Amino acid sequence: MPIDPMTALQIGSTFFGIMGQNKAANAEALRAQQQARQMEIDRKLAEAQALEAQNLRISEYNLAKSSNNAQFSFNLGGGESSSLAAYEQYQRETMSADVASSQRLAGIEGSSRSVAAMIERQRGSSAKSVATINNLSSLFQLGSDLSKTYVPKTYTPTKK
């Protein structure tokens, strides 16, 4: 049975629409994947920067401690005192608290970036799922439209 031109046009249009939705969904998924990768790169860069800042902070504490120790020693005439020991203890505690704080902050930021990357990947996956559902809907609509135009041949007996 030949297909009339309008039906062929409807079928072709539906399939081109499906192909277009698939291409758009794949492009969105690829964009989301690239965005997620960039977020992970940014997270690793931020971790490296936090580690560098932490090392710089430790170096600054050590420099300040050496400078202050020299000043205390000069003022004491080269001797030791309990105030110097107390000062060094305070500096160690301050440095430890500062480093721990920066590590916690870096951990929180890293976790936040990891979650954002996961969400972005899920967004790309969802785009593909939506396209699949839309494509199935288009196919069902096409089937419904075609069924409305189908007129079965009826059998009419011929007289002999």
Secondary structure, DSSP 8 states (H G I E B T S, - for coil): ----HHHHHHHHHHHHHHHHHHHHHHHHHHHHHHHHHHHHHHHHHHHHHHHHHHHHHHHHHHHHHHHHHHHHHHHHTS---HHHHHHHHHHHHHHHHHHHHHHHHHHHHHHHHHHHHHHHHHHHHHHHHHHHHHHHHHHHHHHHHHHHH-----------
